[in-house]
Amino acid sequence: MPRPQGSLNKVTKETREMLSEALQGHLSNVNSALEELREKDPKAFLTAITALLPYITPRLKSINIDSEESQPAQIIIQPATPEVERFCRESFEC
């Protein structure tokens, strides 16, 4: 029986769990190493941070919208506070 779409296979899941457990006690060491790298070699620091980003931030997926409607999309932005709403009205003549 195939595994559900999008679910991790058993080896991937176990590998991630082992890596997570191995790194749990070393986060302060990683932070110290990154700080030392930042001070000694800023370019290498940026390279290291760039390499780590895919493991920290979610991946964005592109989507295609096939629509036969010829009307443009309407975007409605609602201010979070009355102050923001007042600022928008004064600044952009909403």
Residue pairs with C-beta under 8 A, 6 or more apart in sequence:
3 9
8 16
23 30
34 45
34 48
34 49
37 44
37 45
37 48
38 45
79 85
79 87
79 88
88 94
